[in-house]
Amino acid sequence: MRWLIILLLGFFFGFSAPAAGQKWQAQELERLFLEAVKEKLPWVNGRVVLKRFLVEPQRLETPPGTIVKLRFHAAPRLGANTVLFVFEKAGQTVARARAIGVVEAEIPVLVAKRPLARGSILTEEDLAVELHPASRLPKDVLTRKEEALGKRLKRSLRAGEILRSYAVEIPPLIKRGSLVRILAEGPGFTVSAVGEARTDGRRGEIIKVRNLSSKKEIFAQVVDEKTVRVSF
């Protein structure tokens, strides 16, 4: 009879069940951590990834309506970061969790799309862009195609090999043995003659040139692919 009375009272007045708590899993805290770090590292040219994340406790339950605040031990950076998760409701702390996360930046770098021979002039078809962990890259990697297009390889590259600045050079405008026009300029005069380049030369470089008329060798500055200049 007693249970019947309780059932009838519940039917007329309703039952009051305890409110379910708010559950927090390690995956959710990991997501919050990574979002906070990314927000503090807008300068990273690439992708910020989480390599390791440890939190204690790994799961907890707080009252409904709890908010969480992240307090970093130091300014977020690439590498290891320690953080305190503070769970609050109505201005009161109801729980805490401590974590350490290791973040890495993956940045775009240039790689050889196919095997390339020494002396090749690089074109769009030779290059690809891939993301690589920044911490494992040398300092002289090339990250933009503009840094490589039109340049000449100083060494051969395997398919997928990362391009570095030491491996490329601006190709010479004038090659050894090429016929060039020698411009001799001075106050009030300009004289030209035909010469033969004795060395390779890039724009602005000083190279040795043989004057085919006088048979003398002189030093002249490269102007373009067919002209060198001697100033007096």
Residue frames as qw, qx, qy, qz and C-alpha x, y, z in Angstrom:
[[0.000, 0.885, 0.465, 0.000, 0.00, 0.00, 0.00],
 [0.333, -0.760, 0.071, 0.553, 2.84, 2.38, 0.87],
 [0.374, -0.138, 0.562, 0.724, 4.44, 2.09, -2.55],
 [0.175, 0.628, 0.674, 0.347, 1.06, 2.79, -4.15],
 [0.162, -0.917, -0.261, 0.256, 0.73, 6.02, -2.15],
 [0.375, -0.556, 0.334, 0.662, 4.23, 7.09, -3.23],
 [0.339, 0.201, 0.698, 0.598, 3.41, 6.31, -6.84],
 [0.058, 0.809, 0.566, 0.146, 0.20, 8.36, -6.69],
 [0.261, -0.859, -0.041, 0.439, 2.00, 11.30, -5.07],
 [0.392, -0.309, 0.513, 0.698, 4.64, 11.16, -7.78],
 [0.280, 0.477, 0.709, 0.438, 1.98, 11.08, -10.45],
 [0.041, -0.906, -0.418, -0.041, 0.22, 14.19, -9.11],
 [0.265, -0.930, 0.097, 0.237, 3.22, 16.24, -7.93],
 [0.630, 0.698, -0.318, 0.124, 6.06, 14.88, -10.12],
 [0.880, -0.300, -0.042, 0.367, 9.37, 13.33, -9.18],
 [0.030, 0.958, -0.286, -0.019, 12.51, 15.44, -8.57],
 [0.945, 0.067, -0.004, 0.320, 15.52, 13.54, -9.96],
 [0.442, -0.687, 0.198, 0.542, 19.04, 14.84, -9.27],
 [0.479, 0.832, -0.161, -0.228, 20.49, 16.84, -12.20],
 [0.931, 0.149, 0.060, 0.328, 23.09, 14.99, -14.26],
 [0.418, -0.711, 0.215, 0.522, 26.64, 16.27, -13.90],
 [0.512, 0.815, -0.217, -0.164, 28.76, 17.72, -16.71],
 [0.906, -0.169, 0.279, 0.269, 31.32, 15.15, -17.85],
 [0.198, 0.881, -0.389, -0.182, 34.79, 16.15, -19.09],
 [0.964, 0.057, 0.164, 0.199, 36.95, 13.68, -21.01],
 [0.534, -0.456, 0.334, 0.629, 40.65, 13.95, -21.88],
 [0.439, 0.370, 0.569, 0.588, 39.77, 14.37, -25.58],
 [0.002, 0.913, 0.361, 0.189, 37.70, 17.48, -24.84],
 [0.429, -0.831, 0.107, 0.337, 40.48, 19.02, -22.73],
 [0.600, -0.102, 0.487, 0.626, 42.97, 18.20, -25.48],
 [0.304, 0.658, 0.503, 0.471, 40.83, 20.07, -28.00],
 [0.199, -0.965, -0.172, 0.005, 40.53, 23.12, -25.73],
 [0.591, -0.579, 0.267, 0.494, 44.29, 23.10, -25.14],
 [0.538, 0.141, 0.519, 0.649, 45.15, 23.00, -28.85],
 [0.141, 0.830, 0.424, 0.333, 42.67, 25.76, -29.71],
 [0.351, -0.918, -0.027, 0.183, 44.17, 28.00, -27.02],
 [0.599, -0.380, 0.392, 0.586, 47.72, 27.39, -28.24],
 [0.449, 0.438, 0.538, 0.563, 46.81, 28.06, -31.89],
 [0.022, -0.941, -0.313, -0.125, 45.20, 31.35, -30.89],
 [0.418, -0.844, 0.170, 0.291, 48.47, 32.46, -29.29],
 [0.508, -0.305, 0.581, 0.558, 50.65, 31.43, -32.25],
 [0.575, 0.732, 0.268, -0.250, 49.14, 33.28, -35.24],
 [0.102, 0.806, -0.477, -0.337, 52.62, 33.82, -36.71],
 [0.554, -0.168, 0.797, 0.171, 53.12, 30.13, -37.50],
 [0.480, 0.476, -0.396, -0.622, 53.22, 29.76, -41.28],
 [0.357, 0.124, -0.912, -0.158, 51.74, 26.31, -41.49],
 [0.730, -0.403, -0.406, -0.374, 49.86, 23.95, -39.19],
 [0.205, -0.492, 0.665, -0.524, 50.14, 23.62, -35.41],
 [0.795, -0.105, -0.551, -0.230, 49.77, 20.00, -34.33],
 [0.604, -0.599, 0.392, -0.349, 49.68, 18.31, -30.95],
 [0.519, 0.396, -0.757, 0.022, 52.35, 15.63, -30.59],
 [0.447, -0.152, -0.819, 0.326, 51.67, 14.60, -26.98],
 [0.378, -0.515, 0.029, -0.769, 49.08, 15.44, -24.33],
 [0.463, -0.179, -0.811, 0.310, 48.92, 14.19, -20.74],
 [0.343, -0.507, 0.035, -0.790, 46.23, 15.32, -18.29],
 [0.395, -0.189, -0.838, 0.324, 45.37, 14.34, -14.73],
 [0.591, 0.093, 0.791, -0.131, 42.66, 13.44, -13.95],
 [0.097, -0.005, 0.750, 0.654, 41.74, 12.11, -17.39],
 [0.281, -0.505, -0.616, -0.535, 38.03, 12.42, -16.71],
 [0.062, -0.177, -0.612, 0.769, 35.95, 14.28, -14.17],
 [0.116, -0.646, -0.684, -0.318, 32.40, 15.40, -13.53],
 [0.095, -0.051, -0.273, 0.956, 31.29, 18.88, -12.54],
 [0.278, 0.546, 0.600, -0.515, 27.91, 20.50, -11.83],
 [0.429, 0.635, 0.543, 0.344, 25.82, 21.49, -14.87],
 [0.095, 0.978, 0.129, 0.134, 26.69, 24.91, -16.25],
 [0.637, -0.579, 0.209, 0.464, 30.38, 24.69, -15.32],
 [0.508, 0.846, -0.158, 0.041, 32.80, 26.73, -17.41],
 [0.867, -0.209, 0.083, 0.445, 36.50, 25.99, -17.84],
 [0.125, 0.967, -0.218, -0.039, 39.41, 28.43, -17.93],
 [0.898, 0.168, -0.108, 0.392, 42.96, 27.65, -19.06],
 [0.251, -0.937, 0.239, 0.047, 45.90, 29.08, -17.13],
 [0.831, 0.407, -0.242, 0.290, 49.24, 28.48, -18.84],
 [0.722, -0.510, -0.061, 0.464, 52.40, 28.32, -16.74],
 [0.250, -0.447, 0.289, 0.809, 54.09, 30.51, -19.38],
 [0.480, 0.545, -0.142, -0.673, 53.13, 32.05, -22.71],
 [0.891, 0.225, 0.391, -0.048, 52.12, 29.25, -25.12],
 [0.105, 0.724, -0.575, -0.367, 54.91, 28.29, -27.50],
 [0.829, 0.303, -0.446, -0.148, 56.13, 25.52, -29.74],
 [0.313, 0.300, -0.811, 0.393, 57.38, 22.63, -27.65],
 [0.381, -0.368, -0.813, 0.242, 56.19, 21.67, -24.16],
 [0.239, -0.446, 0.023, -0.862, 53.48, 23.71, -22.42],
 [0.206, -0.267, -0.860, 0.382, 52.01, 23.18, -18.97],
 [0.307, -0.359, -0.229, -0.851, 48.48, 24.33, -18.24],
 [0.087, 0.176, 0.810, -0.553, 45.98, 24.32, -15.39],
 [0.278, -0.421, -0.627, -0.594, 42.32, 23.74, -16.26],
 [0.077, 0.097, 0.594, -0.795, 40.13, 25.56, -13.74],
 [0.203, -0.458, -0.773, -0.389, 36.44, 24.59, -13.70],
 [0.037, 0.081, 0.398, -0.913, 34.14, 27.25, -12.28],
 [0.166, -0.588, -0.716, -0.338, 30.47, 27.70, -11.59],
 [0.279, -0.900, -0.289, -0.171, 28.98, 30.96, -10.35],
 [0.070, 0.867, -0.345, 0.351, 32.49, 32.30, -9.76],
 [0.659, -0.542, 0.494, -0.163, 33.49, 29.37, -7.56],
 [0.303, 0.471, -0.813, -0.159, 36.15, 26.79, -8.44],
 [0.886, -0.132, 0.177, -0.408, 34.62, 23.32, -8.45],
 [0.947, -0.017, 0.246, 0.206, 37.49, 21.28, -9.95],
 [0.044, 0.829, -0.470, -0.301, 41.00, 21.46, -11.39],
 [0.948, 0.161, 0.215, 0.172, 43.05, 19.42, -13.85],
 [0.192, -0.771, 0.447, 0.410, 46.71, 19.74, -14.76],
 [0.870, 0.417, 0.249, 0.089, 48.14, 18.93, -18.18],
 [0.257, -0.600, 0.486, 0.581, 51.25, 19.09, -20.31],
 [0.751, 0.579, 0.315, -0.047, 51.07, 19.28, -24.08],
 [0.424, -0.377, 0.487, 0.664, 53.81, 19.23, -26.70],
 [0.556, 0.754, 0.259, -0.237, 53.01, 21.14, -29.87],
 [0.522, -0.153, 0.529, 0.651, 54.83, 21.19, -33.17],
 [0.396, 0.700, -0.025, -0.593, 54.58, 23.42, -36.24],
 [0.656, 0.188, 0.628, 0.375, 54.43, 21.80, -39.64],
 [0.128, 0.737, -0.100, -0.656, 55.47, 24.36, -42.23],
 [0.802, 0.572, 0.167, -0.034, 55.33, 24.26, -46.04],
 [0.337, -0.617, 0.541, 0.461, 58.69, 23.55, -47.71],
 [0.633, 0.585, -0.332, -0.384, 59.77, 22.95, -51.28],
 [0.680, -0.236, 0.686, 0.110, 60.67, 19.43, -52.35],
 [0.124, 0.337, -0.718, -0.596, 61.77, 17.93, -55.64],
 [0.791, 0.184, 0.151, -0.564, 58.78, 16.43, -57.42],
 [0.958, 0.282, -0.025, 0.042, 61.06, 14.06, -59.36],
 [0.750, -0.299, 0.178, 0.563, 64.78, 13.24, -59.59],
 [0.280, 0.960, -0.004, -0.027, 66.63, 16.36, -60.76],
 [0.830, 0.163, -0.027, 0.533, 70.11, 16.50, -62.24],
 [0.399, -0.587, 0.005, 0.704, 72.81, 18.97, -61.30],
 [0.161, -0.129, 0.415, 0.886, 72.64, 22.03, -63.53],
 [0.032, 0.584, 0.767, 0.263, 68.86, 21.82, -64.03],
 [0.108, -0.172, 0.043, -0.978, 66.98, 25.12, -64.24],
 [0.085, 0.296, 0.862, -0.402, 64.03, 24.77, -61.87],
 [0.299, -0.213, -0.430, -0.825, 60.47, 25.09, -63.21],
 [0.639, -0.208, 0.218, -0.707, 56.97, 24.65, -61.75],
 [0.905, 0.079, -0.334, -0.250, 56.96, 21.03, -62.95],
 [0.562, 0.304, -0.664, 0.388, 60.03, 20.25, -60.83],
 [0.010, 0.224, -0.578, 0.784, 58.68, 21.48, -57.49],
 [0.516, -0.535, -0.621, -0.250, 56.07, 20.49, -54.93],
 [0.190, -0.527, 0.386, -0.733, 55.10, 21.91, -51.53],
 [0.689, -0.282, -0.668, 0.012, 54.84, 19.61, -48.50],
 [0.469, -0.777, 0.148, -0.393, 54.32, 20.13, -44.77],
 [0.730, 0.124, -0.558, 0.374, 57.26, 19.08, -42.57],
 [0.594, -0.721, -0.281, 0.221, 57.91, 19.43, -38.81],
 [0.169, 0.935, -0.169, 0.261, 59.75, 22.71, -38.29],
 [0.569, -0.717, 0.401, -0.024, 61.92, 21.33, -35.47],
 [0.832, -0.077, 0.481, 0.266, 63.51, 18.80, -37.83],
 [0.600, 0.743, 0.178, 0.239, 64.29, 21.20, -40.66],
 [0.581, -0.090, -0.001, 0.809, 67.61, 22.94, -41.34],
 [0.031, -0.685, -0.235, 0.689, 67.57, 26.73, -41.25],
 [0.037, 0.426, -0.435, -0.792, 68.20, 27.23, -44.96],
 [0.358, 0.368, 0.849, 0.127, 65.16, 25.38, -46.36],
 [0.116, -0.033, -0.348, -0.930, 63.25, 27.06, -49.16],
 [0.229, 0.371, 0.770, -0.465, 59.58, 27.64, -48.38],
 [0.463, 0.692, 0.201, -0.516, 58.30, 29.57, -51.40],
 [0.782, 0.381, 0.402, 0.285, 58.49, 28.66, -55.07],
 [0.263, 0.958, -0.037, 0.104, 59.62, 32.20, -55.87],
 [0.415, -0.769, 0.474, 0.111, 62.87, 31.39, -54.06],
 [0.629, -0.189, 0.711, 0.253, 63.68, 28.56, -56.48],
 [0.665, 0.631, 0.400, 0.011, 62.01, 29.13, -59.84],
 [0.469, 0.868, -0.117, 0.113, 64.50, 29.96, -62.58],
 [0.291, -0.772, 0.565, -0.021, 67.50, 29.05, -60.44],
 [0.700, 0.400, -0.588, -0.059, 70.05, 26.36, -61.25],
 [0.901, -0.430, 0.023, -0.046, 70.79, 23.30, -59.16],
 [0.047, 0.778, -0.620, 0.087, 74.33, 23.03, -57.83],
 [0.164, -0.228, 0.954, -0.102, 73.78, 19.34, -56.99],
 [0.428, -0.170, -0.756, -0.466, 71.41, 16.57, -58.00],
 [0.453, -0.170, 0.471, -0.737, 68.26, 15.92, -55.94],
 [0.000, -0.159, -0.987, -0.038, 66.24, 12.80, -55.23],
 [0.362, -0.488, -0.513, -0.606, 62.47, 12.79, -55.63],
 [0.610, -0.682, -0.396, -0.074, 60.96, 14.17, -52.41],
 [0.617, -0.141, -0.260, 0.730, 64.22, 15.74, -51.22],
 [0.130, -0.908, -0.286, 0.277, 63.89, 19.12, -49.50],
 [0.511, 0.652, 0.033, 0.559, 65.38, 22.12, -51.32],
 [0.521, -0.681, -0.137, 0.496, 67.93, 24.19, -49.43],
 [0.196, 0.958, -0.053, -0.201, 69.39, 27.55, -50.36],
 [0.327, -0.631, 0.611, 0.348, 72.94, 26.23, -50.68],
 [0.586, 0.113, 0.768, 0.233, 71.82, 23.81, -53.42],
 [0.443, 0.754, 0.448, 0.187, 70.56, 26.48, -55.85],
 [0.333, -0.412, 0.131, 0.838, 72.12, 29.46, -57.55],
 [0.434, 0.771, 0.092, -0.457, 71.17, 32.18, -59.98],
 [0.814, 0.251, 0.367, 0.374, 72.26, 30.93, -63.42],
 [0.316, -0.402, 0.229, 0.829, 74.83, 33.09, -65.23],
 [0.485, 0.756, 0.149, -0.413, 73.60, 35.50, -67.88],
 [0.473, 0.734, -0.466, -0.142, 76.83, 35.06, -69.79],
 [0.959, -0.182, 0.204, 0.079, 78.56, 31.72, -70.18],
 [0.400, -0.583, 0.541, 0.455, 82.22, 31.12, -70.77],
 [0.404, 0.049, 0.743, 0.531, 83.03, 31.19, -74.49],
 [0.284, 0.784, 0.551, -0.041, 80.03, 33.37, -75.39],
 [0.348, 0.323, 0.197, 0.858, 80.50, 36.33, -77.71],
 [0.180, -0.779, -0.468, 0.375, 79.65, 39.63, -76.03],
 [0.283, 0.792, 0.111, 0.529, 79.64, 43.33, -76.84],
 [0.547, -0.323, -0.312, 0.707, 82.18, 45.28, -74.82],
 [0.027, 0.919, 0.228, 0.320, 81.07, 48.81, -73.99],
 [0.554, -0.127, -0.239, 0.787, 83.88, 51.16, -72.96],
 [0.074, -0.885, -0.357, -0.291, 82.44, 54.33, -71.45],
 [0.483, -0.233, -0.239, 0.810, 84.00, 57.49, -70.15],
 [0.055, 0.695, 0.243, -0.674, 83.32, 61.23, -69.96],
 [0.355, 0.677, -0.166, -0.623, 81.92, 62.18, -73.35],
 [0.399, 0.415, -0.720, -0.388, 82.61, 58.94, -75.22],
 [0.827, -0.053, 0.487, -0.275, 81.38, 55.39, -75.73],
 [0.324, 0.500, -0.735, -0.322, 83.28, 52.74, -77.67],
 [0.890, -0.062, 0.331, -0.309, 82.18, 49.18, -78.38],
 [0.248, 0.499, -0.804, -0.206, 83.99, 46.05, -79.49],
 [0.911, -0.065, -0.291, -0.285, 83.36, 42.34, -79.81],
 [0.106, -0.566, 0.760, -0.302, 84.76, 40.12, -77.10],
 [0.726, -0.073, -0.672, -0.126, 84.72, 36.56, -75.77],
 [0.624, -0.646, 0.205, -0.390, 83.73, 35.79, -72.18],
 [0.398, 0.419, -0.788, 0.211, 86.48, 33.87, -70.41],
 [0.023, -0.074, -0.873, 0.481, 84.31, 33.01, -67.39],
 [0.179, -0.633, -0.725, -0.204, 80.63, 32.69, -66.52],
 [0.099, 0.032, -0.272, 0.957, 79.00, 35.84, -65.17],
 [0.061, -0.681, -0.723, 0.096, 75.76, 36.93, -63.51],
 [0.082, 0.856, 0.230, 0.456, 74.25, 40.39, -63.71],
 [0.320, -0.922, 0.132, -0.176, 76.51, 42.90, -61.96],
 [0.847, -0.369, 0.240, 0.298, 79.48, 40.53, -61.63],
 [0.124, 0.828, -0.466, -0.287, 82.95, 41.37, -62.92],
 [0.933, 0.089, 0.332, 0.103, 84.25, 38.82, -65.41],
 [0.327, -0.476, 0.544, 0.609, 87.30, 38.41, -67.62],
 [0.675, 0.664, 0.278, -0.162, 86.70, 39.17, -71.31],
 [0.548, -0.184, 0.483, 0.657, 89.05, 38.84, -74.30],
 [0.344, 0.742, -0.032, -0.574, 88.87, 41.67, -76.84],
 [0.829, 0.263, 0.455, 0.193, 88.87, 39.90, -80.21],
 [0.451, 0.876, -0.022, 0.172, 90.32, 42.94, -81.99],
 [0.013, -0.846, 0.480, -0.231, 93.23, 43.74, -79.67],
 [0.784, 0.061, -0.607, 0.112, 93.58, 40.16, -78.33],
 [0.065, 0.342, -0.594, 0.725, 93.88, 41.68, -74.84],
 [0.450, -0.476, -0.755, 0.027, 92.03, 40.39, -71.79],
 [0.103, -0.379, 0.202, -0.897, 90.19, 42.89, -69.64],
 [0.064, -0.341, -0.846, 0.406, 87.77, 42.86, -66.72],
 [0.252, -0.220, -0.289, -0.897, 84.22, 44.08, -67.36],
 [0.347, 0.104, 0.663, -0.656, 80.88, 44.15, -65.57],
 [0.077, 0.312, 0.898, 0.299, 77.98, 42.03, -66.83],
 [0.296, 0.095, 0.036, -0.950, 75.07, 44.20, -68.02],
 [0.826, 0.165, 0.159, -0.515, 72.87, 41.60, -69.71],
 [0.897, -0.003, 0.437, 0.069, 73.20, 38.29, -71.54],
 [0.740, 0.510, 0.201, 0.391, 75.10, 39.92, -74.45],
 [0.190, 0.850, -0.093, 0.482, 76.75, 43.02, -72.99],
 [0.685, -0.430, -0.271, 0.522, 79.59, 43.86, -70.61],
 [0.079, 0.965, 0.052, 0.245, 80.75, 47.33, -69.59],
 [0.674, -0.095, -0.191, 0.708, 84.15, 48.86, -68.89],
 [0.085, -0.973, -0.205, -0.061, 84.14, 52.25, -67.21],
 [0.605, 0.227, -0.152, 0.748, 86.96, 54.78, -67.27]]
